[in-house]
Amino acid sequence: MSRTPHSAAELQQGLLQLALERLSRFTEQLLNLLMVLALVAMIALVFTNVVLRYGFNSGISVSVELSRFLFVWVTFIGAVTGLMRHEHLAVSTFADRMPRAVHKVVQRLVTLAMLGCCLMLVKGSYAQTLLNWSNLSPISGIPVGVFYLAGLIAGVLMSLILLFRLLTPSHLQRAPVSEELPS
């Protein structure tokens, strides 16, 4: 049985929750699309380069650099989507055996620690992006700072996700994916 909102505050909370869910789904779909496009480009570049190199004794000189750039970006985008879906590796043996109230506190502390790590990633990636932006890759001419820009963008997105988890009541958050290993 569905409960209807009784006040304007409950209605606003429901609309906010719906808007956040839609934004989250859209962001996740966009990131997935970017990863698919990058993987397809990597496969096409590497496959074409192998065929040209072994079949025709030539090759695409820029393919190795572009594949490396794309791989770094796919890795960081994948880290963001993994965090969005609660799919990162976690050891919860002790936390799962704690009382519910203590478990919630431990989850908040873990989220806070993760936020601290993401903020360090943002700070370091920002510094490296600025430092390496004027350095160009030898073959493609792409600024080396693009490597570090992936970490900067991923760090900012992951920090926002973790801030949302810290500031939002747990009943409004997407539930973590629970996959138990067969015994």
Residue pairs with C-beta under 8 A, 6 or more apart in sequence:
5 11
5 13
5 14
13 172
17 172
20 164
20 172
21 174
24 84
24 174
27 84
28 81
28 84
28 85
31 77
31 80
31 81
31 84
32 81
34 73
34 77
35 74
35 77
35 78
35 81
38 70
38 73
38 74
38 77
39 70
39 74
41 66
41 70
42 66
42 67
42 70
42 71
42 74
45 60
45 63
45 66
45 67
46 63
46 67
48 60
48 63
49 59
49 60
49 63
49 64
52 58
52 59
52 60
53 59
61 139
62 139
62 140
64 139
65 137
65 138
65 139
65 140
65 142
66 140
66 142
69 140
69 142
69 146
69 147
72 147
72 150
73 150
75 150
76 150
76 151
76 153
76 154
77 150
77 154
79 88
79 154
79 158
80 154
80 157
80 158
80 161
82 88
83 158
83 161
83 162
84 161
84 174
85 177
86 174
86 175
86 176
86 177
87 177
95 103
95 106
95 107
95 110
96 103
98 106
104 170
108 166
111 162
111 165
111 166
112 166
114 158
114 162
115 159
115 162
115 163
115 166
118 155
118 158
118 159
118 162
119 155
119 159
121 151
121 154
121 155
121 158
122 152
122 155
122 156
122 159
124 151
125 148
125 149
125 150
125 151
125 152
125 155
126 152
128 145
128 148
128 151
129 145
129 148
129 149
129 152
130 145
131 145
132 143
132 144
132 145
132 147
132 148
133 143
133 144
133 145
134 143
134 145
135 143
135 144
135 145
136 142
136 143
136 144
137 143
137 144
164 173
165 173
